[in-house]
């Protein structure tokens, strides 16, 4: 029923959930070396670029149930393989290996240089997002200041001679407004 080499059910078709649960229940009876070998086999059929969607779904369903039974050495080996894929620019396999580690919260099994590189990338992304936000904030601040100056100039030019009872409501339209009028102020009666 449960076969990885050749064309067993895991590699040949998408298994129903109840069938996957039966397979996962079988994991509890595995000895350590059997669990490690099974993890290596599932990892090996999941990571190739030509793995079918059926294989991917089956392995993703089984991996979280098997992971708690896998030894620390085998877990570290999965992280090292991911690092090798990355170092060899084997992007598809690296992405797939990372999917399996992420599925079980296993990023701590990546080699330290790989984790450092990922943290640096996240920090760079965060810095770029912050800088973009600050540029947008500065642009908005400039626009708001310009609108206030336009409003003040328009009010001084058009409303000064009038008495307070004659002052009408003033509408100012910013330059990025979808209306046809850009950056102007006018009275609304």
Helices and strands as residue ranges (DSSP letters): H 9-12, H 17-27, H 32-47, H 53-67, H 72-87, H 91-103, G 107-109, H 112-159, G 164-166, E 169-173, E 184-188
